[in-house]
Amino acid sequence: MSVGLVIVSHSAQLAAGVVELAAQMARDVVLVPAGGTDDGGIGTSLDKVMSALGQADGGDGVVVLTDLGSAVMTAESALEFMGNPEKIVLADAPLVEGAVAAAVAAQSGAALAVVQKAAEAALSPGPASAGQGASGVIPGAAPGAAAGGTGSTVRPDGAVTAVLTLINPIGLHARPAAALAGALGALDVDIDINGADGQSVFLLMALGAGQGTELHVTATGPDAQRAVDLVRAEVENGFGEL
């Protein structure tokens, strides 16, 4: 099982559309729309939200995403009626981007807190790694660096770095960006790829990195080496597209 998602919107069509979009990148995740009023109008329904929460909860928890303010109030009321269960959380996130990012994280098997974080960080640029320029190039990374995993280095400050070249024909487009962000989201790491948060599918896509682009990767945290090795393996495998 995985963390489930509930999409609460004033429009039934909008909620269903967000679910359809997110499902393209997370086919094993339970995504349930809760849009519109009980009579099919524009608005929100407490009964619909509570029913959706029950459908989405497979045991690993549920992340709820909403559109406008009153949808938040309806979701909060539903949680109150249910006794504010610990495994159901309301994400403060943009509806579409947050839903896709959360779905990608859930597909990777990430825990509830990680899926919530993925949603809430969907459009937030991660802090640039210390000493890294806007171009993503790490000045002075190689000198004095100790050997890390295959082809990576470890800076004196403990950060693991690597420079990789995209070889798949389309580059870091939606599918590989989603797969990469989802896998990295399940790790205990802060990872920067050319100035973008490596755990954000949207920020990775925004790089516009095509075939031949160099990726400057910097990772810190307990899973830093594992994360850099994961990125290297995916890049060298062409994200399975060769």
N, C-alpha and C positions, 0 to 999 in steps of 0.2 A: 504494500500500500504506500501512499504518499500523502503529503499535505493536500487538502482540497481547497478550492477557491469558490467564493460566492461573489457574484457581480451584482451590485444593487444600483439600479438606475431608475430615473423617472420615466424612461421609455423602454417598453418591452423589446422593441426592435434593437435599440442601442445595446441593451444588456446581452441579447442573443448574439449580436454582431461581435461584441468584445469576446465573448466565449468562443465564437467560431474562429476568430483571429488567433487567440491565445492557444487554442487547441492544435493549430497547425504546427506549433513548436513543442507541444507537450501532450502527445496523444494518450499517454497513460495516466494523466492527471484528471481527477474528477473536477469539472468546472460547471457550476450551476448558475444560471441567470435568475435574477429576481427583479424583473422590471415591470413598471406600470402598476396601475391599480387593479383591484379585483374585477372591475367591470371593463378592463381593457383601456382605460384612459391614461392620461399623463399624470404621474404621481408615484407614490410608493405604497406598498402594502405590508403591514406587519405580518400578516398570515403568510404571504409569499416568502418573506425573508426568513421566517422561522422554519417553513417547510424546506427552503433551500439549504439552510444550515444543517438540518437533519440529513438531507441527501448527500451533502458534501463531506460529512464527518465519517471518515473510514477508520478512525482511531488514532491517526497521527496529527490531528488538528485541522483547523480551518482558518484561512486568511480571508477577510472580508474587504472588498474594495467598493467605493461608492463614487457617485458623480457629484451632485450638488448638496448643499447644506442639509436640507430636510431629509435626504437619504441617509446621511450620517445619523440624524436623530432617530430615524426608523430602525436602523441597524443597532444603535445603542439600546433602544427600547426592547428589541428582540433579545439582546444579550441579557438585559435585566430580567425579562420574563423567564429566561432559561437559567437564572441564577448566576450569571456571569462566569460561565465555565472557563477554566484556565486555558483550555486548548482551542479556544476560539478568540481570535484577535482582529481588531479593526485597524487596517493599515492607513496611515496618513500619506497617501500616494496619488499620483495622477491615474485616472481610471484606465486608460488604454495602455500606456507605457508600463504602469505598475502591474497590470494584470499579466502582460506578456513576460515581464521580468520575473514575476513571482512564479508563473507557470513553468518557465525554464528552470528556475531553481528547484521547484517541486519535482520536476521530471528527473532531475539529477539525484533525487533522494535526500535533499537537504532537510534539516529539521525545521520546525515551525518558526523559530526565531530567525533563522537564516532566510527563509522564504519571505517573512515580513520585512526584513532588512533589504532584501533584493527589490521588493516593491517600492519601498520608501526611498531607495537610492537610485531609482530608475533614471531620473533626469539630473541627478546631482553629480557634478564632476568630482572625482576623488582627488585628494590632495596630491600634488606632484611630489615625487620622491625627492628627498633632500639632495640638492646639488644637480637636479635635472633641469634642463632647459625646456623651453616651450616646444622645441622640435622633438623632444623625447630622447635626444642623444645624451648620454651620460658622460660628461666631461671627466676625464681622468679615471675612468672605471677600471681600465686594464692594469695600469701601473700599480704594483704593490699588491695586486689581488691574488688571493690564494685560489687554487683549483677547487671547483665545486663538482657538480655532476658532469656528465658528458657535455663538453663544450660550454659550460657555464663557469662564472667566476664568483668569488665571494669577496666583497669589499671589506675594508677594515671596520666599517660600521655594522657588518653582519649581513648586509643586503646581498641577495643572490641575483646576479645579472646575466643576461645573454642577449646576443644580437642574432636574429633569425630572418630568413628571407622567404617571403611567401612564394610558393611554386605552383599552387593550384590556379587554373586559368581565370577564375572570377575573383579570387582574392577573398578578403574577409567580409563576405556578404552575409545576408541574414542567417542562413542555416549554420554555417560554421561559427558565426559570432554567438548565436544562441547556444550551440553545443559547448563552446569554449567558456562562455560566461556561466553556464549552468554547472559545468564540472568544477570550475574554480570557486564558484559560490559555496560549494560543499566543503571547501578547505578552510583551515584556520590561517588565513594569509591576507596581507594587503599587497596587491599586485598592480603594477602600473605598466601599461603598454602604450608607448608613444604618447605619454601624457594623459591617457584615458584609464579609468578604472576598469581593470580586466574582468571584474565581476558584473559589469553592466553591459547587457546586450546592445542597448541603444548607443552608448558611448563608443563601443567597439565598432559598430556599424558606421557611426559618424566620422570615423577616421578616414573612410573612403580608401582603404588600403587595397590596392590592386596587385596583380601578379608582379613580382619583382620588388615589391616594397620591403624595406628593412623594418623589422619590429624590434624596438629596443625595450627589453623586458627587465623590470626591477621588482623583486619580491622581498618582503620581510615578514617575519612571524614564524611560528612553529612549523608550518608546512611550506615554507618558502622554496626549499630545494625541490620538493615534490611538485609544487605548482609550476616552476620553471621547466622541469622535466616534462610535465604534462603538455605545456604549450609547445615545447620543442617537438615532442612526439607527433602532435596533431599537425603542426606546420610541415614537418618533414614527410608526413604521410599524405600531405595535400588535403587534409580533412576528409580523406576517403573519396576524393573526387577525381583522382588521376586514373 
